[in-house]
C-alpha cells in the first residue's frame, strides 16, 4: 500500500539530516551566546579599529559599538550605496512602491504574514515562537516580512520605519535562546537557509544604519552578533560538498559576510571555504545546459540567483581577477539562457516538482542587468524561442510553433531524480495554448505543512501513466533511450522508464503543427497484474462527452479523444482541488483549481498483450469542439502487440501516425516501416530514426 504522507515525512527528515546542525557547547558559546569578550577578541585591531577594540575589551560598550559603527560607516559604504541604489531603482514602479509601503505598515501594526498567507496579529512584542506550522516556523524566521520596513525607511526617510526595524531586530535577538525547535536539529535563527535569508536583510541594513545615532548599543550588538553567529554557523556546516540549494545559498551568504567584514579574524577562512564550495557547485550541481540539478524552476533560480549575488558582491568589493570574472560570467550567462529556453509562452516558469507557475520576466531582467550585452543578441538572451528544443542534460523537451504568447506549447519531463523537490513524475507533460495552461500538472501551493502536500508529490498528481496502488521508484529512474526530432511538419519524442517494478512504460508523442498532439503509451510486463491509468489534469473540470471523448469545461479548452474507447475499463473525472481548497497567495498563478480525467485499462487473466493508450489532444476556443477524428489503422508485422497506427482527419486532411516502440518491421497501408515513429502529414513522410538526436 502506498503511504505518501509517510514518504513525505521521510523525505523531509532526510533533508533535515543532510543539513543538520550540531548544537553542542561550541554552538551555544560561539554562535548562540557570543560573549562581549569573544566578540571583541574576534576583531583584528587594524588601523581605525584600535580604539573600538580597546574600548570593547575594557567593557565600555557604548563607546566601543559607536566607534565600531563609525568605522563601518566607511568600510561598508559600498554595501550601503548598493542597497540605496536598489531601492531607488524600485521607485520606477508605483504599484511596487504601494505594495512595499503596505507591507511595512502591516508590520508596524504587528500583523505578520507567514507562508501561504497565514497572518498572526501580535502585540508590541512579536512572539517568535508563534505557531506558523512546522515548516512554516522556519519560513517565518526568514524575516522576509521585515525587509519592507527597512526598505521603506530608505525610500521615504520616515524614521518610524527605521525605529521599528531596530525594535523588531532587538526583539528577535533577545528571543533567540528560548525558541522551540520544531525540527530538533535545525535552529531557526542559525540553520543554513535561515542564516542566508537573514544575512541578506541584516547586513545591508547595518551598512545603512551603522552611522546613525538611532541605532543604539543594544541594536548594534544584536545586528553584529547575529551576523557573526550566522557566519560561524554557516562555516561550521560546510564540512563537505552537498548538492542542492541549501549549501549554495549558505556559501553565498558566508562569502558576503567575509568580504564585508574582513576585520573578523575568521573572515579569510570563511571566504576561502565559500569560494571553494561555490566553484564546486558550479562544476557539479548544474547541468551542461545551465539547468540546476534539482530540476525545479523556483529552486533553480534560487541557486543561480545566489551565485549571481555572490558575483555582484565580489565585483562590488573588487575581489575577482580577470580569469575568475570570465569564468563566472560564462557560468551565469549559461544559467540564465536555460531559463530563456525552458519557460512557457508568455515567459512563465513551469510547474514541475516543487515549482509553480510564476512569471520569469524578473529572471530575464536580472540577466540583462548583469549582462546588458545579452539584450543585443537575437531572441531572448540569444535563445530562439520560436523553435522546439530538447535540453538533454537537464531532462526537458519543449515543442513550440512560435514565440507568441498564445502559441501552442508542450513541455516534457524525462530527467533524473533531482532530490527532495522532485515529485513522483516521469515522462509527464503540460500543454499550453492561448496564453495559458490547459493540460497542466497539479503542482503545489502553500507551505510544506499544507495537508495536500503528500498528494502534490504523488504519482496521481501528474500527467502520466500510473499503475494503480503500486508505488513508483522515482529516485532510481529517469527516461531512457530518449529520441527526438523537430521538423517543419511535426515534432517527435520517444522514451521509456521502468520506475514501476518489472514494468516498462514507453511514451511516444507527436505534435502535428500547428494544432494537435497524439500521445501513445505502451505498458508491458511479464505479468500484467495491475490496472494502468492514463491521467490528465486540467485547469478546469473535465466533461465527458461520448465514446471516449472529453473536454475541459469553458473556453479556451482542450478536446481529449481516446483512439480505442471500446478498450477503456473506466473513463472518469475527479476534483484534484476546488477553488475553495486553494490557500495559496498570488505568487501561485493559474493555480486556483485542478481537475482530473482518468482513462483506465487492464488485461484479462491470460491475455499477454501490452496495455496501450492512444490519446488525441486538441486545444480550441469557443463552445463547440473541433470536428476532428482519430481512428486505428491495421498493422501487420507487430507480433509483440506493441505498435499502433492511426489516421487523424481534420480540416479536409488525413494524417497517418505510426508508433513502433520496438522498432519492428511493420506494414501500414502498404508502406513498410521499421522506425520507432513515423508520420505522413500533408503529403510529407517523416520518420524518427533510432539514433538519439
C-alpha positions as CSV (number, residue, x, y, z in Angstrom):
1,X,0.0,0.0,0.0
2,X,1.3,3.5,-0.8
3,X,1.9,5.8,2.1
4,X,2.6,9.2,0.5
5,X,2.3,11.0,3.9
6,X,5.0,8.7,5.3
7,X,7.2,9.1,2.3
8,X,6.9,12.9,2.5
9,X,7.9,12.8,6.2
10,X,10.8,10.6,5.2
11,X,12.0,13.0,2.5
12,X,11.7,16.0,4.9
13,X,13.6,14.0,7.6
14,X,16.4,13.1,5.1
15,X,16.7,16.7,4.0
16,X,16.9,17.9,7.6
17,X,19.5,15.2,8.5
18,X,21.6,16.1,5.5
19,X,21.7,19.7,6.6
20,X,21.6,19.3,10.4
21,X,23.4,21.4,12.9
22,X,25.4,20.1,15.8
23,X,24.1,22.0,18.8
24,X,26.9,21.3,21.2
25,X,28.8,23.6,23.6
26,X,30.6,25.2,20.7
27,X,27.3,26.1,19.1
28,X,26.0,27.5,22.4
29,X,29.1,29.5,23.3
30,X,30.4,30.7,19.9
31,X,27.2,31.1,17.9
32,X,24.1,31.3,20.1
33,X,25.6,33.2,23.1
34,X,28.5,35.3,21.8
35,X,30.1,37.0,24.8
36,X,31.4,40.5,24.7
37,X,34.9,39.1,25.3
38,X,34.5,36.7,22.4
39,X,33.1,39.4,20.1
40,X,35.8,42.0,20.7
41,X,38.6,39.4,20.6
42,X,37.4,38.2,17.3
43,X,38.1,41.6,15.7
44,X,41.6,42.4,14.5
45,X,42.7,45.9,15.8
46,X,43.6,47.1,12.3
47,X,44.1,50.8,11.6
48,X,41.0,52.7,12.5
49,X,39.8,50.0,14.9
50,X,42.3,50.2,17.7
51,X,40.1,52.4,19.9
52,X,36.9,50.5,19.3
53,X,38.6,47.1,20.1
54,X,40.3,48.6,23.2
55,X,37.0,50.1,24.5
56,X,35.2,46.9,23.9
57,X,37.8,44.8,25.7
58,X,37.6,47.3,28.6
59,X,33.8,46.9,28.9
60,X,33.0,50.3,27.6
61,X,30.1,49.1,25.4
62,X,28.5,52.3,24.3
63,X,31.8,53.9,23.2
64,X,33.0,50.7,21.6
65,X,29.9,50.0,19.5
66,X,29.7,53.7,18.5
67,X,33.3,53.7,17.3
68,X,32.8,50.4,15.5
69,X,29.8,51.9,13.8
70,X,31.9,55.0,12.7
71,X,34.4,52.6,11.2
72,X,31.8,50.5,9.4
73,X,30.1,53.6,8.0
74,X,33.2,54.0,5.9
75,X,34.1,50.4,5.2
76,X,30.5,49.3,4.4
77,X,29.8,52.4,2.2
78,X,29.8,50.3,-1.0
79,X,27.3,48.0,0.6
80,X,25.1,50.9,1.8
81,X,25.3,52.6,-1.6
82,X,24.4,49.5,-3.5
83,X,21.4,49.0,-1.2
84,X,20.2,52.6,-1.7
85,X,20.6,52.2,-5.4
86,X,18.4,49.1,-5.5
87,X,15.7,50.9,-3.5
88,X,15.9,53.9,-5.9
89,X,15.5,51.5,-8.9
90,X,12.3,50.1,-7.4
91,X,10.9,53.7,-7.3
92,X,10.1,53.4,-11.0
93,X,7.1,51.1,-10.4
94,X,4.3,52.8,-8.5
95,X,2.4,49.6,-7.8
96,X,5.6,48.1,-6.3
97,X,6.0,51.1,-4.0
98,X,2.4,50.8,-2.8
99,X,2.8,47.1,-2.0
100,X,6.1,47.7,-0.1
101,X,4.6,50.5,2.0
102,X,1.5,48.4,2.7
103,X,3.7,45.5,3.8
104,X,5.8,47.8,6.0
105,X,2.7,49.3,7.6
106,X,1.3,45.8,8.4
107,X,4.5,45.1,10.4
108,X,4.1,48.4,12.3
109,X,0.6,47.2,13.2
110,X,2.2,43.9,14.2
111,X,0.2,41.9,11.5
112,X,2.8,39.4,10.4
113,X,2.2,37.3,7.3
114,X,3.9,33.9,7.2
115,X,3.9,31.3,4.4
116,X,0.7,30.7,2.4
117,X,-0.9,34.0,3.6
118,X,-1.2,33.0,7.2
119,X,-1.4,36.2,9.3
120,X,-0.9,36.5,13.1
121,X,-1.7,39.7,15.0
122,X,0.8,40.4,17.8
123,X,1.1,43.0,20.5
124,X,4.0,45.4,20.7
125,X,6.4,42.4,21.1
126,X,6.4,39.7,18.4
127,X,6.4,36.2,19.7
128,X,9.0,34.3,17.6
129,X,7.6,31.0,18.9
130,X,4.3,31.7,17.2
131,X,2.8,28.7,15.5
132,X,3.1,29.2,11.8
133,X,3.3,25.4,11.3
134,X,6.3,23.1,11.5
135,X,8.0,24.1,8.2
136,X,6.2,27.5,8.4
137,X,8.2,28.4,11.6
138,X,11.3,28.4,9.5
139,X,9.7,30.5,6.8
140,X,8.6,32.9,9.5
141,X,12.2,33.1,10.7
142,X,13.5,34.1,7.3
143,X,12.1,37.5,8.3
144,X,11.2,38.3,4.7
145,X,8.2,40.1,6.1
146,X,10.5,42.5,8.0
147,X,12.5,43.6,4.9
148,X,9.9,46.1,3.6
149,X,10.2,48.0,6.9
150,X,13.9,49.0,6.3
151,X,13.3,49.3,2.6
152,X,10.5,51.8,3.3
153,X,12.8,53.8,5.6
154,X,15.4,54.2,2.9
155,X,12.7,55.2,0.3
156,X,10.7,57.6,2.5
157,X,13.2,58.6,5.2
158,X,10.3,58.3,7.7
159,X,12.1,57.4,10.9
160,X,9.2,55.4,12.3
161,X,10.1,52.6,9.9
162,X,13.8,52.7,10.9
163,X,12.9,52.7,14.6
164,X,10.5,49.8,14.2
165,X,13.1,47.8,12.3
166,X,15.6,48.3,15.1
167,X,13.0,47.4,17.7
168,X,12.0,44.1,16.0
169,X,15.6,43.2,15.5
170,X,16.3,43.6,19.2
171,X,13.2,41.5,20.0
172,X,14.5,38.8,17.6
173,X,17.9,38.8,19.2
174,X,16.5,38.7,22.7
175,X,14.3,35.6,22.0
176,X,16.9,33.6,20.1
177,X,17.8,31.3,23.1
178,X,14.2,30.4,24.0
179,X,12.9,29.2,20.7
180,X,11.1,26.0,20.1
181,X,12.9,23.9,17.5
182,X,10.2,22.2,15.5
183,X,12.9,20.3,13.7
184,X,15.2,19.5,16.6
185,X,18.4,19.6,14.5
186,X,17.6,23.0,12.9
187,X,17.8,26.2,14.9
188,X,15.5,28.6,13.1
189,X,17.9,31.6,13.6
190,X,21.2,29.9,12.6
191,X,20.4,27.0,10.2
192,X,21.6,27.3,6.7
193,X,18.5,28.7,4.9
194,X,17.6,30.9,7.8
195,X,21.1,32.3,8.2
196,X,21.2,33.0,4.4
197,X,17.9,34.8,4.4
198,X,18.7,37.0,7.4
199,X,22.2,37.8,6.3
200,X,20.7,39.3,3.2
201,X,18.5,41.6,5.4
202,X,20.7,42.4,8.4
203,X,24.0,43.0,6.5
204,X,22.7,45.8,4.2
205,X,20.5,47.2,6.9
206,X,23.5,47.5,9.3
207,X,25.5,49.1,6.4
208,X,23.0,51.9,6.1
209,X,22.3,52.3,9.8
210,X,25.9,52.0,11.1
211,X,26.4,55.8,11.2
212,X,23.0,56.7,12.6
213,X,22.6,57.7,16.3
214,X,19.2,56.0,16.3
215,X,20.9,52.6,16.2
216,X,21.6,52.2,19.9
217,X,24.1,50.0,21.6
218,X,21.7,47.1,22.0
219,X,20.7,47.4,18.4
220,X,24.3,47.3,17.2
221,X,25.0,44.4,19.4
222,X,22.0,42.5,18.1
223,X,22.8,43.0,14.4
224,X,26.5,42.3,14.7
225,X,26.3,39.3,16.9
226,X,23.6,37.8,14.8
227,X,25.7,38.3,11.7
228,X,28.8,36.9,13.4
229,X,26.9,33.9,14.8
230,X,25.2,33.2,11.5
231,X,28.6,33.3,9.7
232,X,30.2,31.0,12.2
233,X,27.2,28.6,11.9
234,X,27.4,28.6,8.1
235,X,31.1,27.9,8.2
236,X,30.7,25.1,10.7
237,X,28.2,23.4,8.4
238,X,30.4,23.4,5.4
239,X,32.3,20.2,6.1
240,X,31.9,18.7,2.6
241,X,30.1,19.3,-0.7
242,X,26.3,18.7,-0.5
243,X,24.2,19.1,-3.7
244,X,21.2,21.3,-3.7
245,X,20.2,24.9,-3.0
246,X,20.9,24.9,0.8
247,X,24.7,24.9,0.6
248,X,24.8,27.3,-2.4
249,X,22.9,30.0,-0.6
250,X,24.8,29.3,2.7
251,X,28.1,29.7,0.9
252,X,27.0,32.9,-0.8
253,X,26.0,34.5,2.5
254,X,29.2,33.3,4.1
255,X,31.2,35.0,1.3
256,X,29.1,38.1,1.7
257,X,29.9,38.4,5.4
258,X,33.5,37.5,4.9
259,X,34.3,40.2,2.3
260,X,32.1,42.8,4.1
261,X,33.8,42.3,7.5
262,X,37.5,41.4,6.7
263,X,38.4,42.6,10.2
264,X,36.9,39.4,11.7
265,X,39.8,37.1,12.3
266,X,37.8,34.2,10.9
267,X,36.8,36.0,7.7
268,X,39.7,34.7,5.4
269,X,38.8,31.1,6.3
270,X,35.1,31.9,5.6
271,X,35.9,33.5,2.2
272,X,38.1,30.6,1.1
273,X,35.6,27.9,2.1
274,X,32.7,29.8,0.4
275,X,34.7,30.2,-2.8
276,X,35.7,26.6,-2.8
277,X,32.1,25.4,-2.4
278,X,30.6,27.8,-4.9
279,X,33.0,26.7,-7.5
280,X,32.3,23.1,-6.7
281,X,28.6,23.6,-7.1
282,X,29.1,25.4,-10.4
283,X,31.0,22.3,-11.6
284,X,28.9,19.5,-10.0
285,X,25.4,20.9,-9.3
286,X,24.5,22.4,-12.6
287,X,24.0,20.6,-15.9
288,X,26.0,21.4,-19.0
289,X,22.9,23.2,-20.5
290,X,22.8,25.6,-17.5
291,X,19.9,24.0,-15.6
292,X,20.2,23.3,-11.9
293,X,20.5,19.8,-10.6
294,X,17.2,19.9,-8.5
295,X,15.4,20.3,-11.9
296,X,12.9,22.7,-10.4
297,X,12.4,26.2,-11.8
298,X,12.0,28.1,-8.4
299,X,14.8,26.3,-6.6
300,X,16.9,26.5,-9.7
301,X,16.6,30.3,-9.7
302,X,17.2,30.4,-6.0
303,X,20.5,28.6,-6.7
304,X,21.5,30.5,-9.8
305,X,20.4,33.8,-8.2
306,X,22.5,33.2,-5.2
307,X,25.6,32.6,-7.3
308,X,24.7,35.8,-9.2
309,X,24.5,37.6,-5.8
310,X,28.0,36.2,-5.0
311,X,29.2,37.6,-8.3
312,X,27.7,41.0,-7.6
313,X,29.3,41.1,-4.2
314,X,32.7,40.0,-5.5
315,X,32.6,42.7,-8.2
316,X,31.4,45.3,-5.7
317,X,34.4,44.6,-3.4
318,X,36.8,44.2,-6.4
319,X,37.6,40.7,-5.4
320,X,37.8,38.9,-8.8
321,X,40.7,38.7,-11.1
322,X,40.1,38.6,-14.9
323,X,40.1,34.8,-15.2
324,X,37.6,34.4,-12.3
325,X,35.4,37.1,-13.7
326,X,35.3,35.4,-17.1
327,X,34.6,32.0,-15.5
328,X,31.6,33.3,-13.6
329,X,30.3,35.4,-16.5
330,X,30.2,32.3,-18.7
331,X,28.6,30.2,-16.0
332,X,25.9,32.7,-15.2
333,X,25.1,33.5,-18.8
334,X,24.6,29.8,-19.5
335,X,22.3,29.5,-16.4
336,X,20.1,32.5,-17.5
337,X,19.9,31.2,-21.0
338,X,18.5,28.0,-19.6
339,X,15.6,29.9,-18.3
340,X,15.1,31.7,-21.6
341,X,15.0,28.3,-23.3
342,X,12.8,26.5,-20.8
343,X,9.9,28.8,-19.9
344,X,6.3,28.7,-21.3
345,X,4.8,31.1,-23.7
346,X,4.4,34.5,-22.1
347,X,7.6,33.7,-20.2
348,X,6.3,31.7,-17.3
349,X,8.2,29.3,-15.1
350,X,6.9,25.8,-15.3
351,X,5.1,23.7,-12.7
352,X,7.4,20.6,-12.2
353,X,8.4,19.3,-8.8
354,X,8.1,21.9,-6.0
355,X,8.0,24.7,-8.5
356,X,4.9,26.7,-9.5
357,X,3.7,28.8,-12.4
358,X,5.1,32.3,-11.9
359,X,6.5,35.0,-14.3
360,X,10.1,34.5,-15.4
361,X,10.4,38.1,-16.5
362,X,12.3,39.1,-13.3
363,X,14.8,36.4,-14.0
364,X,15.4,37.7,-17.6
365,X,15.6,41.3,-16.2
366,X,18.2,40.1,-13.7
367,X,20.2,38.6,-16.5
368,X,20.1,41.8,-18.5
369,X,21.0,43.9,-15.5
370,X,24.1,41.8,-15.0
371,X,24.9,41.3,-18.7
372,X,23.4,44.0,-20.9
373,X,25.1,42.6,-24.0
374,X,22.7,39.7,-23.9
375,X,20.0,42.1,-24.8
376,X,21.7,42.7,-28.2
377,X,21.5,39.0,-29.1
378,X,18.7,37.7,-31.2
379,X,15.7,36.1,-29.5
380,X,15.7,36.1,-25.7
381,X,19.2,36.3,-24.2
382,X,20.4,34.8,-27.5
383,X,17.9,31.9,-27.4
384,X,15.4,31.3,-30.3
385,X,12.1,30.6,-28.5
386,X,10.2,30.1,-31.8
387,X,11.6,26.6,-32.3
388,X,11.2,23.4,-30.5
389,X,14.2,22.2,-28.4
390,X,15.4,19.5,-26.2
391,X,17.7,20.1,-23.2
392,X,19.1,16.6,-22.7
393,X,21.4,17.2,-19.8
394,X,18.6,18.7,-17.6
395,X,16.0,16.3,-18.9
396,X,13.3,18.5,-20.6
397,X,11.9,18.9,-24.1
398,X,9.8,21.7,-25.5
399,X,7.5,21.7,-28.5
400,X,6.7,25.1,-29.9
401,X,5.5,26.8,-33.1
402,X,6.5,30.4,-32.4
403,X,7.5,32.8,-29.6
404,X,4.0,34.3,-29.5
405,X,2.4,34.2,-26.0
406,X,-0.8,32.5,-27.3
407,X,1.1,29.8,-29.4
408,X,0.7,26.0,-28.7
409,X,3.4,24.6,-26.4
410,X,4.2,21.3,-24.7
411,X,6.9,20.6,-22.1
412,X,8.0,17.1,-21.4
413,X,9.9,15.9,-18.3
414,X,12.3,12.9,-18.7
415,X,15.2,13.7,-16.4
416,X,16.7,12.1,-13.3
417,X,15.6,12.4,-9.7
418,X,16.8,15.8,-8.5
419,X,16.4,15.4,-4.8
420,X,13.6,16.1,-2.3
421,X,12.0,18.8,-4.6
422,X,11.4,16.2,-7.3
423,X,7.9,14.6,-7.4
424,X,6.9,11.1,-8.5
425,X,6.7,12.1,-12.1
426,X,8.3,10.8,-15.3
427,X,7.6,11.3,-18.9
428,X,4.8,13.7,-17.8
429,X,4.0,16.8,-19.7
430,X,2.0,20.0,-19.8
431,X,0.1,21.7,-22.7
432,X,-0.3,25.5,-23.0
433,X,-2.4,27.4,-25.6
434,X,-3.9,30.8,-25.9
435,X,-1.5,32.2,-23.3
436,X,-2.4,29.8,-20.5
437,X,-2.0,26.2,-19.4
438,X,-4.8,23.8,-20.3
439,X,-3.5,20.3,-19.5
440,X,-1.3,21.1,-16.6
441,X,0.5,19.4,-13.6
442,X,-1.3,19.8,-10.3
443,X,1.9,21.5,-9.0
444,X,1.7,22.7,-5.4
445,X,0.9,25.8,-3.3
446,X,1.4,27.0,0.2
447,X,3.9,25.8,2.7
448,X,5.2,22.3,3.1
449,X,2.8,22.0,6.1
450,X,-0.1,22.0,3.6
451,X,-2.3,18.9,4.2
452,X,-2.4,18.5,0.4
453,X,1.4,18.2,0.1
454,X,1.6,14.4,0.0
455,X,-0.9,14.4,-2.8
456,X,1.0,17.1,-4.7
457,X,4.1,14.8,-4.7
458,X,2.2,11.6,-5.6
459,X,2.1,9.8,-8.9
460,X,-1.6,10.6,-9.3
461,X,-0.9,14.4,-9.4
462,X,1.0,14.3,-12.7
463,X,0.1,13.8,-16.4
464,X,1.5,10.4,-16.8
465,X,0.8,6.7,-16.8
466,X,0.4,5.2,-13.3
467,X,-0.1,1.7,-12.1
468,X,-2.9,1.8,-9.5
469,X,-1.9,1.0,-5.9
470,X,1.8,0.4,-6.9
471,X,4.4,2.9,-5.8
472,X,6.8,4.4,-8.3
473,X,10.5,4.2,-7.6
474,X,11.3,7.7,-9.0
475,X,14.5,8.1,-7.1
476,X,16.4,5.5,-9.2
477,X,14.9,6.1,-12.6
478,X,14.8,8.5,-15.4
479,X,13.7,8.5,-19.1
480,X,15.7,6.1,-21.2
481,X,16.5,5.9,-24.9
482,X,15.2,9.4,-25.5
483,X,14.6,10.1,-29.2
484,X,13.8,13.5,-30.5
485,X,13.1,15.1,-33.9
486,X,11.7,18.5,-34.7
487,X,10.6,19.3,-38.3
488,X,8.5,21.9,-40.0
489,X,5.6,19.5,-40.1
490,X,5.8,17.7,-36.8
491,X,7.8,17.1,-33.6
492,X,8.5,13.6,-32.3
493,X,9.5,12.4,-28.8
494,X,10.1,8.9,-27.6
495,X,11.3,7.5,-24.3
496,X,10.7,4.8,-21.6
497,X,11.2,4.1,-18.0
498,X,11.0,1.2,-15.5
499,X,10.2,3.1,-12.3
500,X,7.5,0.5,-11.6
501,X,8.9,-2.9,-10.7
502,X,9.3,-5.3,-13.6
503,X,7.2,-3.0,-15.9
504,X,8.3,-0.9,-18.8
505,X,6.3,2.2,-19.7
506,X,7.0,3.7,-23.1
507,X,5.6,7.1,-24.1
508,X,5.8,8.5,-27.6
509,X,4.4,11.9,-28.6
510,X,3.9,13.5,-31.9
511,X,2.9,17.2,-32.3
512,X,1.4,17.9,-35.7
513,X,1.8,21.6,-36.3
514,X,0.1,23.7,-35.5
515,X,-2.8,22.2,-33.8
516,X,-2.8,18.7,-32.2
517,X,-0.9,16.1,-30.2
518,X,-1.2,12.3,-30.2
519,X,0.3,10.5,-27.3
520,X,0.9,6.8,-27.5
521,X,1.6,4.8,-24.3
522,X,2.6,1.2,-24.2
523,X,2.9,-0.7,-20.9
524,X,4.4,-4.2,-20.9
525,X,5.4,-6.7,-18.3
526,X,5.8,-10.4,-17.8
527,X,2.8,-10.4,-15.5
528,X,0.0,-7.8,-16.1
529,X,-1.3,-7.9,-12.6
530,X,-2.2,-4.3,-12.3
531,X,-4.5,-1.6,-13.5
532,X,-3.0,1.1,-15.7
533,X,-4.3,4.6,-15.7
534,X,-3.6,7.4,-18.2
535,X,-4.1,10.5,-16.1
536,X,-4.6,14.1,-17.3
537,X,-5.0,17.2,-15.2
538,X,-6.8,20.3,-16.3
539,X,-7.2,23.9,-15.1
540,X,-11.0,23.5,-15.1
541,X,-13.3,20.5,-14.7
542,X,-13.4,17.8,-17.5
543,X,-16.7,17.0,-19.1
544,X,-17.1,13.5,-20.6
545,X,-18.9,13.8,-24.0
546,X,-19.3,10.4,-25.6
547,X,-17.5,7.4,-26.9
548,X,-14.1,8.1,-25.3
549,X,-14.3,11.9,-25.8
550,X,-13.9,14.5,-23.1
551,X,-13.1,18.2,-22.9
552,X,-12.2,20.9,-20.4
553,X,-15.3,23.0,-19.5
554,X,-15.3,26.6,-20.6
555,X,-13.0,28.3,-23.1
556,X,-10.3,28.0,-24.1
557,X,-10.5,24.3,-23.8
558,X,-8.8,21.1,-24.8
559,X,-10.5,18.2,-26.5
560,X,-9.4,14.7,-25.4
561,X,-10.2,11.7,-27.6
562,X,-9.3,8.0,-26.9
563,X,-8.5,6.2,-30.2
564,X,-9.9,2.9,-28.9
565,X,-12.7,3.8,-26.5
566,X,-14.0,0.3,-26.5
567,X,-10.9,-0.9,-24.7
568,X,-11.3,1.5,-21.8
569,X,-12.5,-0.1,-18.5
570,X,-13.1,3.3,-16.9
571,X,-13.2,6.9,-18.1
572,X,-13.8,9.1,-15.0
573,X,-13.5,12.7,-13.8
574,X,-12.4,13.9,-10.4
575,X,-11.6,17.0,-8.5
576,X,-7.9,17.4,-7.5
577,X,-8.7,20.5,-5.5
578,X,-11.5,23.0,-5.9
579,X,-11.3,26.8,-5.7
580,X,-12.4,26.7,-2.0
581,X,-9.4,24.4,-1.3
582,X,-6.9,26.8,-2.7
583,X,-5.0,28.6,0.0
584,X,-2.1,29.9,-2.0
585,X,-1.1,33.5,-2.3
586,X,-1.0,35.4,-5.6
587,X,2.6,34.1,-6.2
588,X,0.9,30.9,-7.3
589,X,-0.5,31.9,-10.7
590,X,-3.0,29.9,-12.7
591,X,-3.3,27.5,-9.8
592,X,-6.8,28.3,-8.5
593,X,-8.1,24.8,-9.1
594,X,-7.2,21.4,-10.7
595,X,-9.3,18.6,-12.0
596,X,-8.5,15.1,-13.3
597,X,-9.5,12.8,-16.2
598,X,-8.6,9.2,-15.8
599,X,-8.7,6.6,-18.5
600,X,-8.1,3.1,-17.0
601,X,-7.3,-0.3,-18.7
602,X,-6.3,-3.7,-17.6
603,X,-5.9,-7.1,-19.3
604,X,-7.9,-10.1,-18.6
605,X,-6.2,-13.0,-16.9
606,X,-4.2,-14.9,-19.6
607,X,-4.1,-12.0,-22.1
608,X,-0.3,-11.3,-22.5
609,X,-0.7,-8.3,-24.8
610,X,0.8,-5.0,-23.6
611,X,-1.7,-2.3,-22.5
612,X,-1.7,0.7,-24.9
613,X,-3.3,4.1,-24.9
614,X,-3.5,6.4,-27.9
615,X,-4.8,9.8,-27.0
616,X,-5.5,12.8,-29.2
617,X,-5.3,16.3,-27.6
618,X,-6.6,19.4,-29.4
619,X,-6.7,22.8,-27.8
620,X,-9.5,25.0,-29.1
621,X,-11.5,28.2,-28.4
622,X,-15.3,28.6,-28.3
623,X,-18.2,26.4,-27.3
624,X,-18.0,23.7,-29.9
625,X,-15.1,21.2,-30.1
626,X,-13.3,20.9,-33.4
627,X,-14.6,18.3,-35.9
628,X,-11.5,16.1,-35.7
629,X,-11.3,12.3,-35.6
630,X,-8.8,9.6,-34.8
631,X,-9.2,6.0,-36.0
632,X,-6.9,3.0,-35.7
633,X,-5.3,1.5,-38.8
634,X,-4.4,-2.1,-39.5
635,X,-0.8,-3.0,-38.6
636,X,1.0,-6.1,-40.0
637,X,4.2,-7.5,-38.5
638,X,3.5,-6.5,-34.9
639,X,3.9,-9.9,-33.3
640,X,4.5,-8.4,-29.8
641,X,1.4,-6.2,-29.9
642,X,3.4,-3.0,-29.0
643,X,2.8,-0.9,-32.1
644,X,-0.1,1.3,-33.1
645,X,-1.1,3.2,-36.2
646,X,-3.8,5.9,-36.5
647,X,-5.4,8.2,-39.0
648,X,-6.2,11.7,-37.8
649,X,-8.7,13.5,-40.0
650,X,-9.2,17.3,-39.6
651,X,-9.9,20.2,-41.9
652,X,-10.1,18.0,-45.0
653,X,-6.8,16.3,-44.4
654,X,-5.9,12.9,-43.1
655,X,-2.6,12.3,-41.4
656,X,-1.1,8.9,-40.7
657,X,0.8,8.4,-37.5
658,X,2.7,5.2,-36.6
659,X,4.1,4.3,-33.2
660,X,6.6,1.4,-33.2
661,X,8.4,1.3,-29.8
662,X,10.1,-2.0,-30.5
663,X,11.3,-0.9,-34.0
664,X,9.6,-3.9,-35.5
665,X,9.3,-4.4,-39.3
666,X,5.7,-3.2,-39.8
667,X,3.5,-2.7,-42.8
668,X,0.8,0.0,-42.6
669,X,-1.3,0.9,-45.6
670,X,1.1,-0.8,-47.9
671,X,4.1,1.1,-46.5
672,X,7.0,-0.7,-44.8
673,X,8.1,1.0,-41.5
674,X,10.8,0.0,-39.1
675,X,11.5,3.4,-37.5
676,X,10.3,3.9,-33.9
677,X,7.9,6.6,-35.1
678,X,6.7,7.8,-38.5
679,X,4.1,10.1,-39.9
680,X,2.5,11.0,-43.2
681,X,1.5,14.6,-42.9
682,X,0.1,16.7,-45.7
683,X,1.8,14.6,-48.3
684,X,5.2,14.6,-46.5
685,X,6.6,11.4,-44.9
686,X,8.7,11.8,-41.8
687,X,10.5,9.1,-39.8
688,X,12.1,9.3,-36.4
689,X,15.3,7.3,-36.5
690,X,16.5,5.1,-33.7
691,X,19.5,7.3,-33.1
692,X,19.4,9.8,-30.3
693,X,19.1,13.3,-31.6
